[in-house]
């Protein structure tokens, strides 16, 4: 109590009201229902479990389907699934919903191939796509940028969450009208600033064989960096107790990151995820309070501190205030309940939910 009193006095001395502490819970999940129709009852049961937990909201970090066509019917299915949550759901898109959109005939042939039932016609379709000329021409893809536009119109047409009960959100396009990233959103709860960042797997949408897609990736990543900075600026202005960032892509791989990050950045220096990591790292260091990064993509539960760089036993580590939560993914259709208590120095606690 004495520590909390001193924090309030310090905040008032600086002219910034202290953010009101609040205990609450939210749920994080992603990479759901890949194997249709087998996964549907399992996913429905997970949603019912989440509803019984009564979180303040849920965050879905993308990949709402597996190797499926990017059709209006599939988007309608996803919206119907989100409507089964009886609380707000905040969604950030994954690569399966747009970056990896394949032609329906290619997907049908692929499914038969993985099931060991490929026909000669299937092989005649698939094998050239794996050769250089087919891969370079992206002949198997089906308008990824058109799918991204559909996502923005379908899920982010209003400044509010999805789910059975809507929650107001600030979209990046509302406050930075020169951007197109309506999927980048922000909200606050109990002295914590939350933000989603449009960073999908599959190379973050960066490709060198398509100038139009490359320009989209450059513009989106500039917008992402601006949104990361804006989230931390909002947190400082509100004297927030913590920041939570949610995105789809796994940003790290096994290996040492040297003096840049504890773990190696996926794609390396100047790769497709480098600037996202750089922005989060430096903004979190300036913020100095607990930061939670949530991602999916790798389908395996991980709670760690991949940004942290050791300075030896004589000095405290760098970037130790950033914790990563990587959520479960298909075939393990499970979620994570995140307990938030800003009266504790660690703020976040984690519990599997299934």
C-alpha positions, 0 to 999 in steps of 0.5 A: 500500500505504501508503494502504491501511495508513493506512486500516486504522489510521484505521478501527481508531482509530474502532473500526470494522473496515475492510471487506475489499477484494476485486476482483470483477465483476458484470453489469448488464442490463435491458429484455430480450426485448421482441420475441417470439419474435424476441428469444428466441435473442438473449437466450439468446445473451446469457445464455451470454455472461454465463455465460462471463464468470463474474461474481459475480452479475448484476443485472436492472433490470426490464422482463423483457418488452415489451408483453405480458400480465402472466400466470402463463405470462409469469412462468414464462417469466421464471423459466426465463430467470433459471434459465439464468444459472449464478450468482445473479441479483438482480431489481428489477421494471420498469413493464412487469411491473405498472404498465403491465399491459394487458388481453390483448385491448388488447395483441393489438389494439395489436400488430396496429396497430403491425404495420399490420394493425389491423382496424376492430374493433381501432380501435374498441377502441383509439381510445376508450382514447386519449380522455380518458374512456378514459384517465381510467378506465384502462379498458385496464389489467388489475389492476396492483396484483394483478400487483405482488402476484404479482411479490412472491409469485413472485420474492421469497417467499424471502430469496435471489436467483434464478438457477442458484445462489442467494445470500442477500439481506436483504429489506426486509420481513425487517427492516422488517415494517411494509413490503410491499416484499419486492422491496427487497433488500440484500447485500454483497460485497467491502466494497461494499453493494448494494441494489435499490429498487422504482422503476419507470418510467411515473411510478413508479406514481403516478396521480391517477385511482385512489386505491388505486394512489396510496396504494400509490405513497405507501406504496412510496415511503416504504418506498423512502426508508427503504431507501435510508437503511438501505443507507447506514447499513449501509455506514457501520456496516460501513465499506464502500468503496462503495454500489451502488443498482439500480432500473428507472426513469430518474430524469433528463431532458435539461435543467439541474437548477439547484443541486439536481442537474446534470441535470433530475429527471424529472417536476420538483420534487415529481414522482414521482421527486423524493424518490428522487433527493433521498434518494440525493443527500443520503445519498450526500453524507453517505457521501462514498465512491463510489456507483453508481446502476444503472437501465434504462428508456431502452434506451440505454447511458449512464455519467455523473454526473447528480447533480453540481453545479458550484460553479465553478473555485474549489470542488470540485463537489457530489455528484461521488461518484455515478456512474450506469450506465444499461444497454442495452435492446431492441432492443440486447440487451446487458449491462454488466460492472462491474469492482469494485476497492476498492483504487482511488479510483474503484472501478468500471470498465465494459465492454460485454458481448454 
